[in-house]
Amino acid sequence: MTEASAQAAGGDAGAARPWLASYPAGVPAEIGPLRFQSLGELMADAFRRHAGRKAFSCMGKTITYAELERDSAAVAGWLRARGLAQGSRVAIMMPNVLQYPVVMAGVLAAGCTVVNVNPLYTPRELEHQLRDSGAEAVFILENFCATLQAVREKTALKHVVVATMGDMLGLQGLLVNLVVRHAKKLVPAWSLPGHVPFTRMLKDGRGGGGAPAPVGPDDVAFLQYTGGTTGVAKGAMLTHRNLVSNIEQLRLWLDDAYVERPKPADLTFLCALPLYHIFALTVNAMMGIQQGALNLLIPNPRDIPGFVKEFGRQPIHFFPGINTLFNALLNNEDFRKLDFSPLVLVMGGGMAVQKGTAERWKALTKVTITEGYGLSETSPVATANRVRNADFTGTIGLPIPSTDIAIRDEEGKDLPLGEVGEICIRGPQVMAGYWQRPDETARALTEDGFFRSGDMGFMNAEGFVKIVDRKKDMILVSGFNVYPNELEEVVALHPGVLEVAAIGVPDEHSGEAPKLFVVRRDPALTEAELMDYCRKNFTGYKRPRHIEFRDSLPKSPVGKILRRELRG
């Protein structure tokens, strides 16, 4: 390590990496050589070691690791037979259903790159992501096919595979599909000529797997779309090395939970966060596979009563969540009656865990919420609090093994401990850059290998990092990033809008909520009309909750709208 990197925390060489003194006993500073060169190798090893174990469960149906290996090999075989070359982008547009891990593992086994798509995207959002990534194939749940139908002809898609909710649920699946389509009317009418049903794809792909794709550690495993620091949605290129490293970093860190309490023989993870989001993707799916755990998939965590029933059906050992979800559960009477004695680890991320929520959770469950921090660009975990005998700290914790955190000023100089600056992250989990955005990559990655997070914070003498503000104007809604630039750009296209500004305001349910300030071009424009426009153009978490009409907006001398004055 160079002297410059030794001072990554700020301060002199004697204070180099002060967080190491706060590490739990037995947790190393570095992760060491990686056992696997790719996620495909890691998963193949897990499939062999855990063949008979339960891997994923959803809506009462469970698949084993052997079944996951068999079905994902069929996906890989089908993709190869259609000529998708190594590195071809394949989109997955599904909620937490059994088909997701099968497709994800198959795409990676084929040597292709996964493009995760939020299934609730509007046509505008979906078109941008498919066009930008150049995805050649998409695996989509039928509930969202109407959205794809609206934009398919504007994309490079060659293959469309359509799944139903009941495809992997056996005979029960027939009833599930009837309910979803006809009773709940969750499948709008759609037409995608030439599409392939998921079940036929599996049948056609069987036996066509061939040899595993020769994937290297620097090949791109995922294009994980994010607004980055500017709000223009772009794909963070996460390599196989990035993900394999972060899984190993987490393994070393989280194994400390089992020092005093034996690791359960049948480890069960609860997966309520969406797998298309980087937090659940790595911490639930990938970590779960590596550990040989069962992941209990929750397709709709907003259905709190249904979620609580699932929670109570079997012992849960590891539960990653976000503040809003913890809060909703704590306010549910049936949840408070559950047996929490099997619970070993609860990990909070995506947004800040509030102290009141953490205290209520600990009082009820006797387990501390271990808060961590990361971003799509860091695969995602960069820091975490200690998991054993730990109290809630209100910080984002310590840099995990093989990770350096620098606190830097506007000129990129390291600041002393205790001073506020931009949190910068270096480690093997940091992305390779933004897909086809060399300018954005250059802005985000420093010459000495640090990723500039855009979050402002400080490190204390023990090495714990505290976020105090955000450099960017990003709004954080239930763990999802919402960028004012995107809201303003789209709302400004409405013919009745002259000027618009977007900010985040406090919200007791989601942490923050978007608010628009609008100067009308058309005096007859109403709040209801503009809300309806936003519903058609933004997925749920991006939609403004508040609209305030004004005669003018505050501006700088050069005419830039001053969001900070609107925030008061």
JOFEN-V676867 format. One record per residue. N is the residue number from 1. RES is the residue in three letters. PHI is phi in radians with two decimals (NA if undefined). PSI is psi in radians with two decimals (none if undefined). Layout:
((N RES PHI PSI) (N RES PHI PSI))
This chain:
((1 MET NA 2.31) (2 THR -1.29 2.88) (3 GLU -1.09 -0.64) (4 ALA -1.08 -0.78) (5 SER -1.29 -0.47) (6 ALA -1.12 -0.42) (7 GLN -1.71 0.37) (8 ALA -0.98 -0.51) (9 ALA -1.38 -0.12) (10 GLY 1.63 2.69) (11 GLY 1.58 -3.07) (12 ASP -1.47 3.12) (13 ALA -1.08 -0.49) (14 GLY -1.18 -0.38) (15 ALA -1.72 0.24) (16 ALA -1.01 2.29) (17 ARG 0.80 1.01) (18 PRO -1.10 -0.35) (19 TRP -1.12 -0.41) (20 LEU -1.10 -0.55) (21 ALA -1.19 -0.33) (22 SER -1.70 0.02) (23 TYR -1.14 2.54) (24 PRO -1.09 2.58) (25 ALA -1.01 2.33) (26 GLY 1.62 -0.21) (27 VAL -1.57 2.09) (28 PRO -1.35 2.81) (29 ALA -1.29 -0.50) (30 GLU -2.20 2.73) (31 ILE -1.52 -0.29) (32 GLY 1.40 3.11) (33 PRO -1.07 2.46) (34 LEU -1.38 2.42) (35 ARG -1.29 -0.47) (36 PHE -2.14 2.48) (37 GLN -1.53 -0.28) (38 SER -2.65 2.87) (39 LEU -1.16 -0.55) (40 GLY -1.05 -0.75) (41 GLU -1.11 -0.76) (42 LEU -1.06 -0.77) (43 MET -1.23 -0.70) (44 ALA -1.05 -0.69) (45 ASP -1.12 -0.75) (46 ALA -1.14 -0.69) (47 PHE -1.07 -0.69) (48 ARG -1.20 -0.80) (49 ARG -1.25 -0.51) (50 HIS -2.10 0.44) (51 ALA -0.83 -0.74) (52 GLY -1.50 -0.12) (53 ARG -1.40 2.77) (54 LYS -1.31 2.37) (55 ALA -1.88 -0.95) (56 PHE -2.41 2.53) (57 SER -2.37 2.43) (58 CYS -2.70 2.28) (59 MET 0.93 0.67) (60 GLY 1.54 -0.08) (61 LYS -1.92 2.36) (62 THR -2.14 2.45) (63 ILE -2.05 2.54) (64 THR -1.53 2.99) (65 TYR -1.13 -0.59) (66 ALA -1.14 -0.70) (67 GLU -1.22 -0.64) (68 LEU -1.10 -0.74) (69 GLU -1.11 -0.78) (70 ARG -1.08 -0.85) (71 ASP -1.26 -0.64) (72 SER -1.20 -0.57) (73 ALA -1.12 -0.60) (74 ALA -1.16 -0.71) (75 VAL -1.07 -0.81) (76 ALA -1.07 -0.75) (77 GLY -1.10 -0.72) (78 TRP -1.11 -0.75) (79 LEU -1.13 -0.75) (80 ARG -1.11 -0.71) (81 ALA -1.13 -0.39) (82 ARG -1.65 0.16) (83 GLY 1.41 0.29) (84 LEU -1.27 2.08) (85 ALA -1.37 2.88) (86 GLN -1.00 2.35) (87 GLY 1.55 -0.13) (88 SER -1.08 2.48) (89 ARG -1.54 2.32) (90 VAL -2.21 2.11) (91 ALA -1.53 2.51) (92 ILE -2.13 2.10) (93 MET -2.16 1.35) (94 MET -2.51 2.66) (95 PRO -1.43 -2.86) (96 ASN -1.37 1.49) (97 VAL -2.21 2.88) (98 LEU -1.05 -0.49) (99 GLN -1.13 -0.50) (100 TYR -1.06 -1.00) (101 PRO -1.09 -0.55) (102 VAL -1.10 -0.84) (103 VAL -1.19 -0.78) (104 MET -1.01 -0.84) (105 ALA -1.12 -0.63) (106 GLY -1.21 -0.73) (107 VAL -1.06 -0.77) (108 LEU -1.17 -0.67) (109 ALA -1.13 -0.51) (110 ALA -1.39 -0.08) (111 GLY 1.43 0.21) (112 CYS -1.60 3.04) (113 THR -1.89 2.24) (114 VAL -1.40 2.28) (115 VAL -1.96 1.83) (116 ASN -1.35 2.28) (117 VAL -2.17 2.28) (118 ASN -1.14 2.06) (119 PRO -1.14 -0.24) (120 LEU -1.61 0.11) (121 TYR -1.04 2.60) (122 THR -1.39 2.90) (123 PRO -0.94 -0.70) (124 ARG -1.06 -0.81) (125 GLU -1.17 -0.72) (126 LEU -1.14 -0.77) (127 GLU -1.01 -0.77) (128 HIS -1.04 -0.81) (129 GLN -1.21 -0.72) (130 LEU -1.17 -0.72) (131 ARG -1.21 -0.75) (132 ASP -1.16 -0.71) (133 SER -1.36 -0.41) (134 GLY 1.23 0.53) (135 ALA -1.01 2.33) (136 GLU -1.67 -0.37) (137 ALA -2.46 2.68) (138 VAL -2.44 2.40) (139 PHE -1.88 2.10) (140 ILE -2.39 2.52) (141 LEU -1.39 2.45) (142 GLU -1.01 -0.46) (143 ASN -0.97 -0.44) (144 PHE -1.98 0.18) (145 CYS -1.18 -0.50) (146 ALA -1.09 -0.61) (147 THR -1.15 -0.78) (148 LEU -1.14 -0.68) (149 GLN -0.96 -0.66) (150 ALA -1.17 -0.37) (151 VAL -2.22 -0.08) (152 ARG -0.92 -0.76) (153 GLU -1.17 -0.23) (154 LYS -1.68 0.10) (155 THR -2.04 3.09) (156 ALA -1.66 0.24) (157 LEU -1.07 2.32) (158 LYS -1.93 -0.45) (159 HIS -2.35 2.33) (160 VAL -2.22 2.09) (161 VAL -1.92 2.17) (162 VAL -1.92 2.17) (163 ALA -1.83 2.74) (164 THR -1.99 2.81) (165 MET -1.00 -0.57) (166 GLY -1.64 0.04) (167 ASP -0.94 -0.65) (168 MET -1.94 0.34) (169 LEU -1.83 0.20) (170 GLY 1.18 -2.59) (171 LEU -1.07 -0.58) (172 GLN -1.04 -0.48) (173 GLY -1.07 -0.56) (174 LEU -1.10 -0.76) (175 LEU -1.18 -0.75) (176 VAL -1.01 -0.78) (177 ASN -1.12 -0.68) (178 LEU -1.07 -0.80) (179 VAL -1.13 -0.82) (180 VAL -1.10 -0.74) (181 ARG -1.38 -0.76) (182 HIS -1.87 -0.72) (183 ALA -1.33 -0.87) (184 LYS -1.58 -0.24) (185 LYS 0.90 0.88) (186 LEU -1.67 0.07) (187 VAL -2.11 1.65) (188 PRO -1.07 2.70) (189 ALA -1.03 2.43) (190 TRP -2.61 2.80) (191 SER -2.56 2.06) (192 LEU -2.29 1.46) (193 PRO -0.94 2.35) (194 GLY 1.50 0.03) (195 HIS -1.18 2.77) (196 VAL -2.01 2.19) (197 PRO -1.11 2.55) (198 PHE -0.99 -0.76) (199 THR -1.14 -0.64) (200 ARG -1.22 -0.65) (201 MET -1.02 -0.79) (202 LEU -1.08 -0.76) (203 LYS -1.11 -0.78) (204 ASP -1.19 -0.50) (205 GLY -1.48 -0.25) (206 ARG -1.12 2.35) (207 GLY 1.41 -0.04) (208 GLY -1.87 0.31) (209 GLY -1.16 -0.72) (210 GLY 1.16 -2.91) (211 ALA -1.24 2.58) (212 PRO -1.01 2.54) (213 ALA -1.12 2.44) (214 PRO -1.36 1.39) (215 VAL -1.63 2.37) (216 GLY -1.77 2.87) (217 PRO -1.10 -0.42) (218 ASP -1.67 0.04) (219 ASP -1.27 2.64) (220 VAL -1.43 2.12) (221 ALA -1.53 -0.75) (222 PHE -2.34 2.44) (223 LEU -1.76 1.82) (224 GLN -1.77 1.90) (225 TYR -1.36 2.41) (226 THR -2.68 2.78) (227 GLY -1.40 -0.14) (228 GLY 1.00 -2.36) (229 THR -1.81 0.00) (230 THR -2.04 -0.36) (231 GLY 1.71 -0.24) (232 VAL -1.41 2.05) (233 ALA -1.06 2.19) (234 LYS -2.53 2.74) (235 GLY -1.58 2.07) (236 ALA -1.30 2.16) (237 MET -1.44 1.80) (238 LEU -1.74 2.05) (239 THR -1.47 2.94) (240 HIS -1.06 -0.67) (241 ARG -1.07 -0.73) (242 ASN -0.98 -0.89) (243 LEU -1.25 -0.76) (244 VAL -1.08 -0.67) (245 SER -1.12 -0.80) (246 ASN -1.16 -0.60) (247 ILE -1.11 -0.74) (248 GLU -1.20 -0.69) (249 GLN -1.04 -0.77) (250 LEU -1.18 -0.67) (251 ARG -1.03 -0.84) (252 LEU -1.09 -0.71) (253 TRP -1.25 -0.81) (254 LEU -1.39 -0.37) (255 ASP -1.08 -0.33) (256 ASP -1.08 -0.40) (257 ALA -1.14 -0.37) (258 TYR -1.76 0.18) (259 VAL -1.15 -0.80) (260 GLU -1.76 -0.34) (261 ARG -2.14 2.04) (262 PRO -0.97 2.52) (263 LYS -1.16 2.26) (264 PRO -1.02 2.49) (265 ALA -1.14 -0.67) (266 ASP -2.01 1.41) (267 LEU -1.15 2.26) (268 THR -2.15 2.17) (269 PHE -1.75 2.48) (270 LEU -1.77 2.13) (271 CYS -1.96 1.60) (272 ALA -1.72 -0.46) (273 LEU -1.37 2.58) (274 PRO -1.17 2.37) (275 LEU -1.18 -0.33) (276 TYR -1.30 -0.20) (277 HIS -1.58 2.45) (278 ILE -1.06 -0.54) (279 PHE -1.10 -0.96) (280 ALA -1.21 -0.60) (281 LEU -0.98 -0.86) (282 THR -1.45 -0.89) (283 VAL -1.29 -0.64) (284 ASN -1.57 -1.18) (285 ALA -1.12 -1.00) (286 MET -1.23 -0.79) (287 MET -1.11 -0.70) (288 GLY -1.07 -0.78) (289 ILE -1.10 -0.80) (290 GLN -1.05 -0.62) (291 GLN -1.51 -0.14) (292 GLY 1.22 0.54) (293 ALA -1.57 2.85) (294 LEU -1.61 2.21) (295 ASN -1.77 2.04) (296 LEU -1.56 1.90) (297 LEU -1.49 2.30) (298 ILE -1.93 1.87) (299 PRO -1.15 -0.60) (300 ASN -2.38 1.52) (301 PRO -1.21 -0.19) (302 ARG -1.24 -0.37) (303 ASP -1.42 1.42) (304 ILE -1.08 -0.77) (305 PRO -1.03 -0.74) (306 GLY -1.16 -0.67) (307 PHE -1.09 -0.77) (308 VAL -1.10 -0.65) (309 LYS -1.07 -0.76) (310 GLU -1.11 -0.74) (311 PHE -1.01 -0.66) (312 GLY -1.51 -0.08) (313 ARG -1.35 -0.44) (314 GLN -2.69 2.84) (315 PRO -1.10 2.30) (316 ILE -1.91 2.23) (317 HIS -1.82 -0.56) (318 PHE -2.36 2.17) (319 PHE -2.33 1.71) (320 PRO -1.42 2.37) (321 GLY -2.71 -3.06) (322 ILE -2.19 2.88) (323 ASN -0.94 -0.79) (324 THR -1.10 -0.63) (325 LEU -1.23 -0.77) (326 PHE -1.00 -0.76) (327 ASN -1.09 -0.81) (328 ALA -1.08 -0.70) (329 LEU -1.16 -0.75) (330 LEU -1.06 -0.49) (331 ASN -1.56 0.09) (332 ASN -1.74 2.17) (333 GLU -1.09 -0.70) (334 ASP -1.19 -0.58) (335 PHE -1.10 -0.69) (336 ARG -1.16 -0.26) (337 LYS -1.62 -0.08) (338 LEU -1.27 2.83) (339 ASP -1.58 2.01) (340 PHE -1.76 0.12) (341 SER -1.07 -0.52) (342 PRO -1.29 -0.30) (343 LEU -1.14 2.17) (344 VAL -1.89 -0.77) (345 LEU -2.30 2.28) (346 VAL -2.22 2.10) (347 MET -2.00 2.22) (348 GLY -1.86 2.35) (349 GLY -2.75 -2.99) (350 GLY 1.42 -0.69) (351 MET -2.73 2.89) (352 ALA -1.11 2.37) (353 VAL -1.48 2.14) (354 GLN -1.32 2.53) (355 LYS -1.01 -0.75) (356 GLY -1.08 -0.71) (357 THR -1.12 -0.79) (358 ALA -1.07 -0.71) (359 GLU -1.18 -0.73) (360 ARG -1.14 -0.68) (361 TRP -1.11 -0.78) (362 LYS -1.13 -0.70) (363 ALA -1.11 -0.64) (364 LEU -1.41 -0.83) (365 THR -1.72 -0.29) (366 LYS 1.20 0.26) (367 VAL -2.11 2.30) (368 THR -1.34 2.40) (369 ILE -1.30 2.06) (370 THR -1.52 1.89) (371 GLU -1.49 2.37) (372 GLY -2.22 -3.13) (373 TYR -2.60 2.49) (374 GLY -3.09 -3.11) (375 LEU -2.51 2.92) (376 SER -0.94 -0.65) (377 GLU -1.25 -0.18) (378 THR -2.09 0.38) (379 SER 1.25 0.09) (380 PRO -2.01 -0.26) (381 VAL -1.40 2.25) (382 ALA -2.06 -0.61) (383 THR -2.39 2.75) (384 ALA -2.77 2.63) (385 ASN -1.38 2.81) (386 ARG -1.13 2.57) (387 VAL -1.77 -0.28) (388 ARG -1.90 2.30) (389 ASN 0.89 0.70) (390 ALA -1.88 2.50) (391 ASP -1.69 2.79) (392 PHE -1.16 2.20) (393 THR -1.75 -0.34) (394 GLY 1.32 0.11) (395 THR -1.94 3.03) (396 ILE -1.60 0.12) (397 GLY 1.62 -2.71) (398 LEU -1.86 2.64) (399 PRO -1.03 2.32) (400 ILE -1.35 2.95) (401 PRO -0.88 2.49) (402 SER 1.14 0.37) (403 THR -2.12 2.33) (404 ASP -1.93 2.44) (405 ILE -2.05 2.23) (406 ALA -2.02 2.44) (407 ILE -1.85 2.02) (408 ARG -2.20 2.66) (409 ASP -1.52 -3.03) (410 GLU -1.07 -0.49) (411 GLU -1.54 0.03) (412 GLY 1.47 0.26) (413 LYS -1.60 2.49) (414 ASP -1.15 2.43) (415 LEU -1.81 2.67) (416 PRO -1.15 2.79) (417 LEU -0.95 2.42) (418 GLY 1.61 -0.26) (419 GLU -1.64 2.52) (420 VAL -1.49 2.29) (421 GLY -2.74 -2.95) (422 GLU -1.40 2.34) (423 ILE -1.36 2.09) (424 CYS -2.07 2.46) (425 ILE -2.20 2.31) (426 ARG -2.30 2.38) (427 GLY 2.98 3.03) (428 PRO -1.21 -0.18) (429 GLN -1.56 -0.07) (430 VAL -1.35 2.32) (431 MET -0.93 2.85) (432 ALA -1.38 -0.33) (433 GLY 2.51 -3.07) (434 TYR -1.66 2.39) (435 TRP -1.00 2.04) (436 GLN 0.94 0.57) (437 ARG -2.33 1.19) (438 PRO -1.06 -0.55) (439 ASP -1.17 -0.78) (440 GLU -1.18 -0.65) (441 THR -1.08 -0.76) (442 ALA -1.11 -0.59) (443 ARG -1.27 -0.57) (444 ALA -1.53 -0.54) (445 LEU -1.91 2.24) (446 THR -1.44 2.89) (447 GLU -1.09 -0.50) (448 ASP -1.68 0.34) (449 GLY 1.56 0.20) (450 PHE -1.62 2.51) (451 PHE -1.63 2.24) (452 ARG -1.50 1.94) (453 SER -1.31 -0.45) (454 GLY 1.46 -0.10) (455 ASP -1.66 2.46) (456 MET -1.78 2.37) (457 GLY -2.94 -2.99) (458 PHE -2.49 2.86) (459 MET -2.00 2.34) (460 ASN -1.54 -3.14) (461 ALA -1.12 -0.42) (462 GLU -1.53 -0.06) (463 GLY 1.63 0.08) (464 PHE -1.40 2.44) (465 VAL -1.85 2.41) (466 LYS -2.16 2.21) (467 ILE -1.48 2.33) (468 VAL -2.03 -0.36) (469 ASP -2.95 3.03) (470 ARG -2.02 2.31) (471 LYS -1.18 -0.71) (472 LYS -1.46 2.92) (473 ASP -1.56 0.26) (474 MET -0.97 2.48) (475 ILE -1.82 2.31) (476 LEU -1.86 1.89) (477 VAL -1.94 1.85) (478 SER 0.87 0.71) (479 GLY 1.55 -0.07) (480 PHE -1.85 2.41) (481 ASN -1.38 2.29) (482 VAL -2.15 2.24) (483 TYR -1.87 2.15) (484 PRO -0.92 -0.67) (485 ASN -0.98 -0.76) (486 GLU -1.16 -0.78) (487 LEU -1.04 -0.82) (488 GLU -1.14 -0.71) (489 GLU -1.10 -0.75) (490 VAL -1.33 -0.76) (491 VAL -1.13 -0.59) (492 ALA -1.12 -0.33) (493 LEU -1.35 -0.24) (494 HIS -1.16 2.26) (495 PRO -1.09 -0.35) (496 GLY -1.55 -0.02) (497 VAL -1.83 2.26) (498 LEU -1.63 -0.88) (499 GLU -2.45 2.67) (500 VAL -2.61 2.54) (501 ALA -2.38 2.53) (502 ALA -2.16 2.42) (503 ILE -2.42 2.99) (504 GLY -1.77 2.42) (505 VAL -2.16 2.67) (506 PRO -1.03 2.49) (507 ASP -2.48 2.24) (508 GLU -1.20 -0.38) (509 HIS -1.62 -0.75) (510 SER -1.95 0.12) (511 GLY 1.51 -1.05) (512 GLU -2.41 2.79) (513 ALA -2.43 2.53) (514 PRO -1.25 2.45) (515 LYS -2.26 2.39) (516 LEU -1.85 2.45) (517 PHE -1.95 2.15) (518 VAL -2.23 2.34) (519 VAL -1.78 2.13) (520 ARG -1.29 2.47) (521 ARG -1.58 -0.68) (522 ASP -1.81 1.97) (523 PRO -1.02 -0.33) (524 ALA -1.51 -0.09) (525 LEU -1.06 2.26) (526 THR -1.92 2.84) (527 GLU -1.08 -0.71) (528 ALA -1.08 -0.71) (529 GLU -1.14 -0.73) (530 LEU -1.25 -0.64) (531 MET -1.08 -0.72) (532 ASP -1.11 -0.70) (533 TYR -1.05 -0.74) (534 CYS -1.18 -0.62) (535 ARG -1.06 -0.62) (536 LYS -1.37 -0.34) (537 ASN -1.99 -0.22) (538 PHE -2.28 2.47) (539 THR -1.17 2.84) (540 GLY -0.85 -0.87) (541 TYR -1.21 -0.32) (542 LYS -1.51 -0.28) (543 ARG -1.20 2.37) (544 PRO -1.07 2.43) (545 ARG -1.65 -0.35) (546 HIS -2.38 2.46) (547 ILE -2.30 2.24) (548 GLU -2.15 2.14) (549 PHE -1.53 2.39) (550 ARG -2.35 2.81) (551 ASP -1.36 -0.46) (552 SER -2.76 2.88) (553 LEU -2.08 2.53) (554 PRO -1.15 2.40) (555 LYS -2.37 2.72) (556 SER -1.36 2.98) (557 PRO -0.98 -0.46) (558 VAL -1.66 0.10) (559 GLY 1.68 0.11) (560 LYS -1.37 2.30) (561 ILE -1.17 2.32) (562 LEU -1.69 1.66) (563 ARG -1.09 -0.60) (564 ARG -1.08 -0.55) (565 GLU -1.28 -0.55) (566 LEU -1.22 -0.53) (567 ARG -1.27 -0.30) (568 GLY 1.32 none))
